[in-house]
Amino acid sequence: MTITEIDEKFMREALAEARAAAAVGEVPIGAVVVRDGEIVARAHNRRELDQDPSAHAEFSALCAAAQSLGRWRLSDCTVYVTLEPCCMCAGLMVNARVGRCVYGAADAKAGALGSLYDLNADSRLNHRFNVTAGVLADECRAVLSGYFSGLRGTDGAGCGCGADLEAHTAHAEALAGVEDTAVGAVDFGAACRRPRRVQLAIDSFKGSVSSAQAEEAVAEGVRRVWPDAQVSALPLADGGEGTLDAVAACGGEVVACEVAGPLGDCVSARMLVDGEYESAVIEMAEAAGIGYSPCTEPAALAATTYGVGELMLRAVRAGAKTIYIGLG
């Protein structure tokens, strides 16, 4: 069999699951997970029956496959699903390390593998998988459209929603995303989010570069990753070692504790917290013990940031949601 014939064979199995969903009043979407030419799990949409927002066909099938195989990594598996996966299901495929996804009908309003989003194309994620779209797309779309056409022409009998008008409305909204698949992705306008803000407080590097030079280099790196980032520098007379004293003048409480030092001994370190412990400022030069070591290259190489990690853990346990680290 060719790869096309194999894909169509297993998509028909997913379609059988979709029809099983329709039979119990669920939006007809089905999925199967295949390994070495054998189906290891199958499922259909059960959101209404289970009242579970995660009970999408492919989500349930992936969970069942992991249970069946006794492992969460599914890199040798292919997921077949009748409708393009949403962000939740595509994200699960990334986390499950699936090898491949094959879907039927595209979903212009919620599809996350090429229609509304293309999650798998984001190189920042730690896994990417192969995607094949449009296998038996017309048949997959016809099952969905036929289900909703029948729903609109009845009073709810045989639908599973009964007289629940809200459930019918939800079904109609789901259909809207399927019937528009022949149209381009819907433009919802520019995404709105809070701008990224980065504040720098960097000491000179033992005479090798000045504070201003270090801040400029770090700011350039930040902007390469986040072109729209708002980067500002905190002017300090003594660079990193003066971060806490400078910021403390604006309010907050300085907390002193012992952390691991650069040479294996404990050293005294401090962090600044606000009144509600919502945020914390950690002075990296001090917490790493750099200020306690001589200004030599071997001593600098022996310095450790383990103490910084200890302070961060203490701050998080105390309830801090934002942590600022001054580099020194």
Backbone as numpy.savetxt, mean C-alpha at the origin, in Angstrom:
# Nx Ny Nz CAx CAy CAz Cx Cy Cz
-1.98 -27.72 -25.83 -2.82 -26.51 -25.83 -1.96 -25.26 -25.83
-2.40 -24.25 -26.56 -1.70 -22.98 -26.55 -2.02 -22.24 -25.26
-1.24 -21.19 -24.97 -1.48 -20.41 -23.76 -2.85 -19.75 -23.81
-3.28 -19.34 -25.00 -4.61 -18.75 -25.15 -5.70 -19.75 -24.82
-5.53 -20.97 -25.30 -6.52 -22.02 -25.01 -6.56 -22.35 -23.53
-5.39 -22.35 -22.90 -5.33 -22.63 -21.46 -6.03 -21.53 -20.68
-5.76 -20.27 -21.06 -6.38 -19.13 -20.37 -7.90 -19.17 -20.52
-8.36 -19.50 -21.72 -9.81 -19.55 -21.94 -10.45 -20.71 -21.14
-9.74 -21.81 -21.04 -10.24 -22.95 -20.28 -10.49 -22.57 -18.82
-9.51 -21.92 -18.19 -9.65 -21.59 -16.77 -10.56 -20.37 -16.56
-10.64 -19.49 -17.57 -11.57 -18.37 -17.43 -13.01 -18.90 -17.45
-13.27 -19.97 -18.18 -14.61 -20.56 -18.16 -14.94 -21.13 -16.79
-13.92 -21.62 -16.09 -14.13 -22.08 -14.72 -14.48 -20.90 -13.81
-13.81 -19.76 -14.05 -14.12 -18.57 -13.27 -15.53 -18.08 -13.60
-15.93 -18.21 -14.86 -17.29 -17.83 -15.26 -18.34 -18.72 -14.59
-18.00 -19.98 -14.40 -18.93 -20.87 -13.69 -19.13 -20.38 -12.26
-18.06 -19.90 -11.65 -18.18 -19.33 -10.30 -19.01 -18.05 -10.32
-18.84 -17.25 -11.37 -19.62 -16.01 -11.49 -21.11 -16.32 -11.57
-21.47 -17.34 -12.34 -22.89 -17.72 -12.47 -23.41 -18.27 -11.14
-22.54 -18.93 -10.39 -22.95 -19.42 -9.07 -23.24 -18.25 -8.14
-22.50 -17.15 -8.28 -22.75 -15.96 -7.48 -24.11 -15.36 -7.84
-24.41 -15.28 -9.14 -25.68 -14.73 -9.58 -26.85 -15.55 -9.04
-26.65 -16.84 -8.95 -27.73 -17.74 -8.50 -28.12 -17.48 -7.05
-27.21 -16.90 -6.26 -27.53 -16.62 -4.86 -27.71 -15.12 -4.61
-27.90 -14.37 -5.71 -28.19 -12.95 -5.57 -26.99 -12.06 -5.39
-25.80 -12.56 -5.74 -24.58 -11.76 -5.64 -24.18 -11.24 -7.01
-23.47 -10.11 -7.05 -22.94 -9.62 -8.31 -22.05 -10.71 -8.90
-22.31 -11.14 -10.14 -21.64 -12.32 -10.69 -20.18 -12.10 -11.10
-19.31 -12.30 -10.15 -17.87 -12.25 -10.40 -17.28 -13.53 -9.81
-16.45 -14.21 -10.59 -15.87 -15.47 -10.14 -14.38 -15.50 -10.37
-13.69 -16.39 -9.63 -12.23 -16.49 -9.75 -11.77 -17.90 -9.42
-10.67 -18.29 -10.04 -9.99 -19.54 -9.69 -8.49 -19.25 -9.61
-7.79 -20.02 -8.78 -6.33 -19.93 -8.67 -5.75 -21.24 -9.19
-4.81 -21.14 -10.12 -4.28 -22.31 -10.80 -2.78 -22.45 -10.54
-2.36 -23.69 -10.26 -0.93 -23.99 -10.07 -0.61 -25.27 -10.82
0.40 -25.24 -11.68 0.81 -26.41 -12.46 -0.36 -27.04 -13.21
-1.23 -26.18 -13.76 -2.33 -26.68 -14.57 -3.49 -27.24 -13.79
-3.49 -27.09 -12.48 -4.57 -27.59 -11.65 -5.17 -26.46 -10.82
-6.48 -26.48 -10.65 -7.15 -25.47 -9.82 -6.94 -25.83 -8.35
-6.36 -24.90 -7.61 -6.11 -25.15 -6.17 -7.14 -24.42 -5.30
-7.86 -23.46 -5.89 -8.90 -22.76 -5.12 -9.85 -22.06 -6.08
-11.08 -21.91 -5.67 -12.08 -21.22 -6.48 -13.04 -20.51 -5.54
-13.60 -19.40 -6.02 -14.51 -18.63 -5.17 -15.32 -17.68 -6.04
-16.42 -17.19 -5.48 -17.19 -16.14 -6.16 -17.54 -15.06 -5.15
-18.02 -13.95 -5.67 -18.38 -12.80 -4.84 -19.42 -13.19 -3.79
-19.17 -12.80 -2.52 -20.10 -13.12 -1.43 -20.25 -11.94 -0.47
-20.12 -10.74 -0.97 -20.18 -9.58 -0.07 -21.52 -9.46 0.63
-22.61 -9.67 -0.10 -23.94 -9.52 0.50 -24.25 -10.67 1.47
-23.94 -11.88 1.06 -24.24 -13.03 1.90 -23.45 -12.99 3.21
-22.18 -12.64 3.12 -21.32 -12.64 4.31 -21.25 -11.28 4.99
-21.80 -10.25 4.32 -21.67 -8.88 4.84 -20.20 -8.58 5.14
-19.37 -8.90 4.18 -17.91 -8.78 4.32 -17.38 -7.96 3.15
-16.85 -6.77 3.39 -16.36 -5.93 2.28 -15.17 -6.53 1.56
-14.48 -7.49 2.17 -13.33 -8.11 1.51 -13.69 -9.35 0.72
-14.97 -9.75 0.73 -15.37 -11.02 0.11 -15.50 -10.92 -1.40
-14.51 -10.32 -2.06 -14.45 -10.31 -3.52 -13.99 -11.69 -3.98
-14.35 -12.06 -5.19 -14.07 -13.41 -5.68 -12.59 -13.74 -5.62
-11.74 -12.87 -6.21 -10.31 -13.19 -6.26 -9.65 -13.10 -4.89
-10.14 -12.21 -4.03 -9.59 -12.08 -2.68 -9.82 -13.39 -1.93
-11.05 -13.89 -1.98 -11.39 -15.13 -1.29 -10.63 -16.31 -1.88
-10.50 -16.33 -3.21 -9.80 -17.44 -3.86 -8.32 -17.46 -3.46
-7.70 -16.29 -3.37 -6.29 -16.23 -2.98 -6.10 -16.72 -1.54
-6.99 -16.30 -0.66 -6.90 -16.75 0.74 -7.08 -18.27 0.82
-8.02 -18.80 0.05 -8.25 -20.25 0.04 -7.04 -20.99 -0.53
-6.41 -20.41 -1.55 -5.23 -21.04 -2.15 -4.09 -21.10 -1.15
-3.89 -20.02 -0.40 -2.82 -20.00 0.61 -3.06 -21.07 1.67
-4.33 -21.21 2.08 -4.66 -22.25 3.06 -4.44 -23.64 2.49
-4.82 -23.84 1.25 -4.68 -25.14 0.62 -3.22 -25.55 0.44
-2.39 -24.58 0.05 -0.97 -24.87 -0.21 -0.11 -24.78 1.05
-0.67 -24.19 2.11 0.09 -24.07 3.36 1.18 -23.03 3.32
1.00 -22.01 2.50 1.99 -20.92 2.41 1.32 -19.69 1.84
1.86 -18.52 2.21 1.25 -17.29 1.72 1.87 -16.82 0.41
3.06 -17.28 0.09 3.69 -16.90 -1.18 3.10 -17.74 -2.31
2.53 -17.07 -3.29 1.87 -17.78 -4.40 2.52 -17.42 -5.73
3.85 -17.38 -5.74 4.58 -16.95 -6.94 4.43 -17.92 -8.10
4.05 -19.17 -7.82 3.88 -20.16 -8.88 2.41 -20.33 -9.27
1.59 -19.35 -8.90 0.15 -19.45 -9.16 -0.33 -18.36 -10.13
-1.39 -18.67 -10.86 -2.06 -17.71 -11.74 -3.49 -17.53 -11.24
-3.91 -16.28 -11.14 -5.27 -15.96 -10.72 -6.10 -15.63 -11.96
-7.23 -16.31 -12.13 -8.17 -16.02 -13.21 -9.41 -15.40 -12.57
-9.80 -14.21 -13.04 -10.97 -13.54 -12.48 -11.76 -12.88 -13.61
-13.08 -12.90 -13.51 -13.92 -12.43 -14.62 -13.95 -10.92 -14.76
-13.64 -10.19 -13.70 -13.65 -8.72 -13.76 -12.31 -8.20 -13.25
-11.80 -7.16 -13.88 -10.53 -6.56 -13.49 -10.48 -6.28 -11.98
-9.44 -6.71 -11.29 -9.35 -6.53 -9.85 -9.31 -5.05 -9.44
-9.86 -4.79 -8.26 -9.84 -3.44 -7.68 -8.51 -3.24 -6.95
-8.34 -2.07 -6.32 -7.11 -1.77 -5.60 -6.84 -2.78 -4.49
-7.89 -3.14 -3.76 -7.72 -4.08 -2.65 -7.20 -5.42 -3.15
-7.82 -5.95 -4.19 -7.45 -7.28 -4.68 -6.11 -7.26 -5.42
-5.84 -6.20 -6.16 -4.53 -6.08 -6.82 -3.44 -5.96 -5.78
-3.72 -5.22 -4.69 -2.76 -5.10 -3.61 -2.49 -6.44 -2.95
-3.53 -7.25 -2.78 -3.33 -8.59 -2.20 -2.46 -9.44 -3.12
-2.62 -9.28 -4.42 -1.80 -10.05 -5.35 -0.32 -9.68 -5.23
-0.06 -8.39 -5.00 1.32 -7.96 -4.75 1.83 -8.62 -3.48
1.05 -8.55 -2.41 1.49 -9.10 -1.12 1.60 -10.62 -1.15
0.79 -11.29 -1.97 0.87 -12.75 -2.09 1.94 -13.18 -3.08
2.56 -12.22 -3.74 3.63 -12.49 -4.72 3.16 -13.40 -5.85
1.90 -13.19 -6.31 1.38 -14.05 -7.37 2.24 -13.92 -8.62
2.27 -14.97 -9.41 3.08 -14.93 -10.63 2.37 -14.26 -11.79
1.01 -14.41 -11.83 0.30 -13.89 -13.00 -1.17 -13.70 -12.65
-1.78 -12.71 -13.30 -3.23 -12.50 -13.18 -3.82 -12.40 -14.59
-4.92 -13.12 -14.80 -5.65 -13.08 -16.07 -7.07 -12.64 -15.74
-7.52 -11.55 -16.37 -8.90 -11.12 -16.10 -9.67 -10.95 -17.40
-11.00 -10.98 -17.26 -11.87 -10.89 -18.42 -12.26 -9.47 -18.75
-13.37 -8.98 -18.18 -13.86 -7.64 -18.49 -13.06 -6.58 -17.74
-12.78 -5.47 -18.41 -12.13 -4.34 -17.76 -13.15 -3.58 -16.92
-12.67 -2.85 -15.93 -13.53 -2.07 -15.05 -13.04 -0.63 -15.03
-13.69 0.22 -15.84 -13.21 1.59 -16.02 -13.29 2.43 -14.76
-14.16 2.08 -13.83 -14.36 2.92 -12.65 -13.66 2.41 -11.40
-13.18 1.18 -11.41 -12.52 0.66 -10.22 -11.34 -0.25 -10.52
-11.09 -0.57 -11.79 -10.02 -1.50 -12.13 -8.65 -0.94 -11.79
-7.83 -1.78 -11.14 -6.51 -1.33 -10.69 -5.36 -2.03 -11.41
-5.66 -2.67 -12.55 -4.61 -3.30 -13.35 -4.63 -2.79 -14.78
-4.80 -1.47 -14.92 -4.71 -0.87 -16.24 -5.80 0.10 -16.60
-6.94 0.07 -15.91 -8.06 0.95 -16.27 -8.02 2.25 -15.48
-8.53 2.22 -14.25 -8.50 3.43 -13.42 -7.11 3.65 -12.84
-6.50 2.58 -12.36 -5.12 2.58 -11.86 -4.35 1.48 -12.58
-3.03 1.50 -12.41 -2.20 0.39 -12.89 -1.20 0.08 -11.78
-1.73 -0.53 -10.72 -0.93 -0.79 -9.53 0.30 -1.62 -9.85
0.16 -2.57 -10.72 1.26 -3.47 -11.03 2.40 -2.79 -11.76
2.15 -1.60 -12.31 3.20 -0.88 -13.05 4.03 0.01 -12.15
3.69 0.09 -10.87 4.41 0.96 -9.94 5.70 0.28 -9.51
6.82 0.77 -10.00 8.13 0.15 -9.74 8.56 0.31 -8.29
7.85 1.15 -7.52 8.22 1.33 -6.11 7.78 0.15 -5.24
6.84 -0.66 -5.74 6.39 -1.82 -4.99 7.44 -2.92 -5.04
7.42 -3.80 -4.04 8.46 -4.83 -3.94 8.17 -6.08 -4.75
7.07 -6.07 -5.51 6.77 -7.23 -6.36 5.91 -6.78 -7.54
6.16 -7.36 -8.69 5.33 -7.13 -9.87 5.02 -8.47 -10.50
3.86 -8.57 -11.14 3.45 -9.84 -11.72 2.95 -9.62 -13.14
2.88 -10.69 -13.92 2.40 -10.61 -15.30 0.88 -10.47 -15.32
0.38 -9.67 -16.24 -1.06 -9.44 -16.36 -1.49 -9.69 -17.80
-2.57 -10.47 -17.97 -3.20 -10.67 -19.27 -4.65 -10.22 -19.15
-5.05 -9.27 -19.98 -6.39 -8.69 -19.89 -7.25 -9.11 -21.09
-8.56 -9.13 -20.87 -9.50 -9.29 -21.97 -9.78 -10.72 -22.39
-9.42 -11.72 -21.59 -9.71 -13.11 -21.95 -11.20 -13.38 -21.76
-11.89 -13.77 -22.83 -13.34 -13.98 -22.83 -14.07 -12.76 -22.26
-13.57 -11.58 -22.60 -14.12 -10.34 -22.04 -15.60 -10.16 -22.35
-16.00 -10.45 -23.58 -17.41 -10.26 -23.96 -18.33 -11.16 -23.14
-17.89 -12.39 -22.92 -18.71 -13.33 -22.15 -18.78 -12.91 -20.68
-17.64 -12.47 -20.16 -17.62 -12.01 -18.76 -18.52 -10.79 -18.58
-18.47 -9.88 -19.54 -19.29 -8.68 -19.46 -20.76 -9.02 -19.62
-21.06 -9.99 -20.50 -22.45 -10.38 -20.73 -23.09 -10.97 -19.49
-22.32 -11.74 -18.71 -22.85 -12.32 -17.47 -23.24 -11.22 -16.50
-22.40 -10.20 -16.38 -22.69 -9.07 -15.48 -23.87 -8.27 -15.99
-23.85 -7.91 -17.26 -24.93 -7.10 -17.82 -26.26 -7.82 -17.76
-26.26 -9.14 -18.06 -27.50 -9.91 -18.01 -28.07 -9.97 -16.61
-27.20 -10.08 -15.63 -27.66 -10.14 -14.24 -28.36 -8.84 -13.86
-27.75 -7.71 -14.18 -28.32 -6.43 -13.78 -29.53 -6.06 -14.62
-29.54 -6.51 -15.87 -30.73 -6.26 -16.69 -31.93 -6.96 -16.10
-31.74 -8.19 -15.65 -32.82 -8.92 -15.01 -33.22 -8.29 -13.69
-32.23 -7.76 -12.97 -32.50 -7.11 -11.69 -33.38 -5.89 -11.87
-33.10 -5.12 -12.91 -33.88 -3.90 -13.13 -35.31 -4.19 -13.55
-35.50 -5.38 -14.14 -36.83 -5.68 -14.63 -37.69 -6.45 -13.67
-37.23 -6.62 -12.41 -38.01 -7.36 -11.41 -38.27 -6.49 -10.21
-39.09 -7.00 -9.32 -39.37 -6.28 -8.08 -38.46 -6.75 -6.96
-37.44 -7.49 -7.33 -36.49 -7.97 -6.34 -36.61 -9.44 -6.09
-37.65 -10.09 -6.58 -37.82 -11.53 -6.36 -36.69 -12.28 -7.06
-36.10 -13.22 -6.35 -35.03 -14.02 -6.92 -33.71 -13.29 -6.99
-33.63 -12.11 -6.40 -32.41 -11.30 -6.47 -31.53 -11.51 -5.26
-32.08 -11.88 -4.16 -31.29 -12.00 -2.96 -31.31 -10.74 -2.14
-31.71 -9.62 -2.76 -31.81 -8.35 -2.04 -33.24 -8.12 -1.55
-34.18 -8.91 -2.09 -35.57 -8.74 -1.68 -36.05 -7.34 -1.95
-36.64 -6.72 -0.93 -37.16 -5.36 -1.08 -36.15 -4.32 -0.63
-34.91 -4.74 -0.43 -33.88 -3.83 0.04 -33.44 -2.92 -1.11
-34.02 -1.71 -1.16 -33.73 -0.80 -2.27 -32.28 -0.33 -2.25
-31.69 -0.20 -1.07 -30.29 0.24 -0.99 -29.37 -0.80 -1.63
-29.69 -2.07 -1.40 -28.87 -3.11 -2.02 -29.00 -3.09 -3.53
-30.23 -2.86 -4.02 -30.43 -2.75 -5.47 -29.63 -1.59 -6.04
-29.63 -0.48 -5.33 -28.89 0.69 -5.78 -27.40 0.39 -5.86
-26.89 -0.32 -4.85 -25.48 -0.69 -4.83 -25.14 -1.56 -6.03
-26.05 -2.49 -6.37 -25.84 -3.33 -7.53 -25.81 -2.50 -8.82
-26.75 -1.56 -8.91 -26.81 -0.72 -10.11 -25.54 0.11 -10.26
-24.99 0.59 -9.13 -23.75 1.36 -9.18 -22.60 0.48 -9.64
-22.60 -0.76 -9.18 -21.54 -1.68 -9.62 -21.63 -1.93 -11.11
-22.86 -2.05 -11.62 -23.05 -2.27 -13.05 -22.52 -1.11 -13.88
-22.67 0.09 -13.36 -22.23 1.27 -14.12 -20.76 1.16 -14.48
-19.97 0.57 -13.61 -18.56 0.41 -13.89 -18.29 -0.64 -14.93
-19.23 -1.56 -15.13 -19.04 -2.63 -16.11 -19.53 -2.20 -17.48
-20.67 -1.52 -17.53 -21.24 -1.16 -18.82 -20.43 -0.08 -19.54
-19.58 0.61 -18.80 -18.77 1.65 -19.40 -17.38 1.15 -19.81
-17.18 -0.15 -19.83 -15.84 -0.66 -20.09 -15.33 -0.31 -21.47
-16.23 -0.06 -22.41 -15.78 0.28 -23.76 -15.34 1.74 -23.85
-15.59 2.49 -22.78 -15.23 3.91 -22.76 -13.91 4.05 -22.03
-13.20 5.12 -22.28 -11.93 5.36 -21.61 -12.12 5.54 -20.12
-11.02 5.50 -19.38 -11.08 5.67 -17.93 -11.69 7.01 -17.58
-12.48 7.02 -16.53 -13.17 8.24 -16.12 -12.18 9.19 -15.46
-12.25 10.46 -15.79 -11.38 11.47 -15.20 -12.05 12.06 -13.97
-11.52 11.75 -12.81 -12.07 12.27 -11.57 -11.35 13.54 -11.11
-10.51 14.10 -11.97 -9.79 15.30 -11.59 -8.51 14.97 -10.85
-7.78 16.00 -10.50 -6.51 15.82 -9.83 -6.72 15.25 -8.43
-5.84 14.33 -8.05 -5.93 13.76 -6.70 -5.54 14.81 -5.68
-6.27 14.83 -4.58 -6.01 15.81 -3.53 -5.36 15.10 -2.34
-4.26 15.60 -1.89 -3.61 15.06 -0.70 -2.80 16.16 -0.05
-2.42 15.92 1.18 -1.60 16.90 1.89 -0.21 16.94 1.28
0.38 18.12 1.12 1.73 18.20 0.56 2.75 17.59 1.52
3.80 17.03 0.98 4.87 16.49 1.82 5.73 17.63 2.33
5.97 17.63 3.61 6.80 18.67 4.22 8.02 18.02 4.86
9.20 18.53 4.55 10.44 18.00 5.09 11.21 19.14 5.73
11.56 18.99 7.00 12.36 20.01 7.68 13.72 19.43 7.99
14.77 20.12 7.58 16.13 19.65 7.77 16.83 20.43 8.86
17.63 19.74 9.67 18.49 20.37 10.66 19.77 19.54 10.68
20.73 19.90 9.84 21.90 19.06 9.61 23.17 19.78 10.04
23.98 19.09 10.82 25.25 19.64 11.27 26.29 19.48 10.17
27.39 20.23 10.28 28.51 20.03 9.37 29.12 18.66 9.65
29.72 18.05 8.64 30.26 16.71 8.78 31.76 16.79 9.10
32.03 17.13 10.35 33.39 17.15 10.87 34.37 17.87 9.95
33.92 18.98 9.42 34.79 19.81 8.59 34.82 19.43 7.13
34.21 18.29 6.74 34.27 17.87 5.33 33.33 18.70 4.47
32.12 18.94 4.96 31.17 19.82 4.28 30.46 20.66 5.32
29.99 21.81 4.90 29.29 22.69 5.83 27.85 22.23 6.00
27.17 22.79 6.98 25.76 22.47 7.20 24.94 22.81 5.96
25.23 24.00 5.37 24.47 24.43 4.19 24.67 23.48 3.03
25.91 23.00 2.84 26.18 22.07 1.74 25.47 20.74 1.97
25.47 20.27 3.21 24.79 19.01 3.51 23.29 19.15 3.31
22.74 20.27 3.76 21.29 20.49 3.60 20.92 20.55 2.12
21.75 21.20 1.32 21.46 21.32 -0.11 21.46 19.95 -0.78
22.44 19.09 -0.41 22.51 17.76 -1.00 21.31 16.91 -0.61
20.93 16.96 0.68 19.79 16.16 1.14 18.50 16.67 0.50
18.35 18.00 0.41 17.14 18.58 -0.19 17.00 18.18 -1.64
18.13 18.11 -2.37 18.08 17.69 -3.77 17.61 16.25 -3.88
18.11 15.39 -2.98 17.68 14.00 -2.99 16.21 13.85 -2.67
15.71 14.64 -1.73 14.29 14.60 -1.37 13.43 14.99 -2.56
13.83 16.05 -3.25 13.03 16.54 -4.38 13.06 15.59 -5.57
14.11 14.81 -5.69 14.15 13.82 -6.78 13.09 12.75 -6.56
12.83 12.42 -5.29 11.82 11.43 -4.97 10.44 12.07 -4.93
10.34 13.24 -4.32 9.06 13.97 -4.18 9.22 15.36 -4.78
9.01 15.52 -6.08 9.23 16.81 -6.73 8.42 17.95 -6.11
7.27 17.63 -5.49 6.43 18.67 -4.94 6.67 18.89 -3.45
7.72 18.30 -2.90 7.97 18.41 -1.46 8.32 19.84 -1.07
7.83 20.25 0.08 8.16 21.55 0.65 9.30 21.34 1.64
10.52 21.70 1.23 11.71 21.46 2.04 12.16 22.76 2.69
12.39 22.71 3.99 12.90 23.87 4.71 14.00 23.43 5.65
14.89 24.34 6.00 16.01 24.03 6.88 15.89 24.83 8.17
16.26 24.20 9.27 16.22 24.86 10.57 17.60 25.43 10.84
17.75 26.76 10.84 19.07 27.36 11.05 19.54 27.18 12.49
20.67 26.52 12.65 21.21 26.26 13.99 22.66 26.72 14.06
23.02 27.36 15.17 24.38 27.83 15.34 25.34 26.65 15.47
24.87 25.57 16.08 25.75 24.44 16.33 25.31 23.21 15.55
24.50 23.37 14.52 24.11 22.25 13.69 23.33 21.20 14.45
23.58 19.94 14.15 22.82 18.83 14.71 22.84 18.79 16.22
24.02 19.03 16.82 24.10 18.93 18.26 23.26 19.98 18.98
22.79 21.00 18.26 21.98 22.03 18.90 20.51 21.95 18.56
20.12 20.86 17.86 18.74 20.75 17.38 17.73 20.84 18.51
17.91 20.02 19.54 16.91 19.99 20.61 16.80 21.31 21.32
17.94 21.92 21.61 17.91 23.19 22.34 17.21 24.27 21.52
17.42 24.24 20.19 16.79 25.25 19.35 15.28 25.03 19.27
14.87 23.78 19.06 13.46 23.49 18.93 12.74 23.61 20.26
13.43 23.27 21.36 12.82 23.32 22.69 12.38 24.73 23.05
13.03 25.70 22.45 12.65 27.09 22.73 11.23 27.38 22.26
10.71 26.58 21.34 9.35 26.75 20.84 8.33 26.01 21.69
8.79 25.30 22.71 7.89 24.56 23.58 8.14 23.08 23.53
7.65 22.35 24.51 7.85 20.91 24.57 8.68 20.53 25.77
8.85 19.25 25.96 9.57 18.71 27.12 10.72 17.85 26.64
11.91 18.09 27.19 13.07 17.29 26.86 13.15 16.11 27.82
13.17 14.89 27.26 13.23 13.67 28.05 14.60 13.04 27.88
15.28 12.75 28.99 16.61 12.15 28.95 16.53 10.67 29.28
17.35 9.85 28.61 17.39 8.42 28.88 18.73 7.87 28.42
18.98 6.61 28.76 20.21 5.93 28.37 19.94 5.04 27.15
20.84 5.12 26.15 20.71 4.27 24.97 22.08 3.68 24.64
22.10 2.74 23.69 23.35 2.11 23.28 24.26 3.13 22.62
25.53 3.13 23.01 26.50 4.07 22.47 27.30 3.47 21.33
28.24 4.24 20.75 28.98 3.78 19.58 30.02 2.71 19.89
30.44 2.60 21.14 31.50 1.66 21.49 31.01 0.56 22.41
29.69 0.33 22.43 29.14 -0.74 23.23 28.64 -0.31 24.59
29.03 0.86 25.04 28.56 1.35 26.33 27.30 2.19 26.15
26.58 2.37 27.26 25.41 3.24 27.23 25.82 4.70 27.30
25.11 5.53 26.60 25.36 6.97 26.65 24.04 7.68 26.95
24.14 8.89 27.42 22.95 9.68 27.71 22.45 10.34 26.43
21.16 10.21 26.16 20.57 10.82 24.96 19.25 11.47 25.35
18.79 12.38 24.51 17.56 13.11 24.82 16.64 13.13 23.60
15.35 13.29 23.89 14.41 13.57 22.82 13.41 14.59 23.33
12.88 15.35 22.42 11.93 16.40 22.75 10.54 15.95 22.36
9.60 16.03 23.28 8.22 15.64 22.99 7.30 16.80 23.29
6.18 16.86 22.56 5.22 17.92 22.85 4.35 17.50 24.03
3.50 18.39 24.47 2.70 18.16 25.67 1.83 16.93 25.60
1.30 16.60 24.40 0.40 15.45 24.25 1.12 14.21 23.71
2.45 14.29 23.60 3.23 13.18 23.05 2.79 12.82 21.63
2.27 13.80 20.89 1.86 13.55 19.51 3.06 13.48 18.58
4.14 14.19 18.93 5.32 14.19 18.08 6.57 14.17 18.95
7.69 13.77 18.33 8.96 13.72 19.04 10.07 14.17 18.12
11.07 14.84 18.70 12.25 15.27 17.95 13.44 14.52 18.51
14.18 13.83 17.65 15.34 13.05 18.06 16.59 13.64 17.42
17.61 13.84 18.22 18.86 14.40 17.74 19.78 13.25 17.39
19.98 13.00 16.11 20.69 11.80 15.68 22.15 11.80 16.14
22.80 12.93 16.04 24.22 12.99 16.41 24.40 12.58 17.87
23.52 13.07 18.72 23.63 12.76 20.14 23.22 11.33 20.43
22.09 10.89 19.85 21.59 9.55 20.12 22.53 8.47 19.58
23.24 8.77 18.50 24.19 7.81 17.94 25.51 7.82 18.69
25.65 8.75 19.63 26.87 8.81 20.42 28.03 9.46 19.71
27.77 10.09 18.57 28.87 10.68 17.81 29.54 11.79 18.61
28.76 12.53 19.37 29.33 13.62 20.15 30.25 13.17 21.26
30.21 11.86 21.60 31.05 11.35 22.68 32.32 10.69 22.16
32.48 10.63 20.84 33.65 9.97 20.27 34.61 11.00 19.71
35.90 10.66 19.63 36.87 11.60 19.07 36.63 11.82 17.58
37.09 12.94 17.07 36.85 13.29 15.66 37.86 12.57 14.76
37.79 11.25 14.73 38.67 10.47 13.87 37.83 9.57 12.99
38.40 9.14 11.85 37.65 8.29 10.93 37.27 6.95 11.56
38.18 6.26 12.28 37.79 4.99 12.90 36.63 5.16 13.88
36.65 6.26 14.65 35.58 6.47 15.62 34.26 6.72 14.91
34.32 7.46 13.77 33.10 7.73 13.02 32.52 6.44 12.45
33.40 5.53 11.98 32.93 4.26 11.43 32.34 3.36 12.51
32.80 3.56 13.75 32.31 2.73 14.84 30.99 3.22 15.39
30.60 4.44 15.01 29.35 5.00 15.53 28.17 4.16 15.08
27.15 4.11 15.90 25.98 3.29 15.60 24.71 4.12 15.72
23.71 3.78 14.94 22.41 4.46 15.05 21.43 3.62 15.84
21.92 2.60 16.55 21.04 1.76 17.34 20.30 2.59 18.39
21.02 3.54 18.97 20.40 4.41 19.97 19.25 5.22 19.40
19.38 5.61 18.12 18.30 6.35 17.46 17.06 5.46 17.39
17.27 4.19 17.05 16.15 3.26 16.99 15.49 3.09 18.35
16.30 3.04 19.41 15.74 2.92 20.76 14.84 4.11 21.09
15.32 5.31 20.75 14.54 6.51 21.04 13.24 6.52 20.23
13.32 6.12 18.96 12.12 6.08 18.13 11.09 5.11 18.71
11.57 3.94 19.17 10.66 2.96 19.76 9.99 3.51 21.01
10.76 4.20 21.84 10.19 4.80 23.05 9.14 5.84 22.70
9.44 6.65 21.67 8.50 7.71 21.28 7.20 7.11 20.76
7.30 6.06 19.92 6.10 5.42 19.37 5.27 4.78 20.48
5.94 4.12 21.41 5.22 3.49 22.52 4.52 4.52 23.40
5.08 5.74 23.42 4.47 6.80 24.21 3.32 7.47 23.47
3.11 7.09 22.20 1.99 7.61 21.45 2.33 8.59 20.35
3.63 8.83 20.08 4.02 9.79 19.06 3.60 9.31 17.67
2.96 10.17 16.91 2.54 9.84 15.54 3.50 10.44 14.50
4.30 11.42 14.90 5.27 12.06 14.01 6.61 12.13 14.71
7.65 11.74 14.02 9.00 11.76 14.59 9.91 12.56 13.66
10.61 13.55 14.22 11.56 14.35 13.47 12.97 13.95 13.91
13.85 13.71 12.95 15.22 13.30 13.27 16.18 14.34 12.73
16.98 14.91 13.62 18.02 15.86 13.22 19.28 15.11 12.91
19.85 15.31 11.72 21.07 14.62 11.33 22.27 15.41 11.78
23.28 14.70 12.26 24.49 15.39 12.71 25.72 14.65 12.29
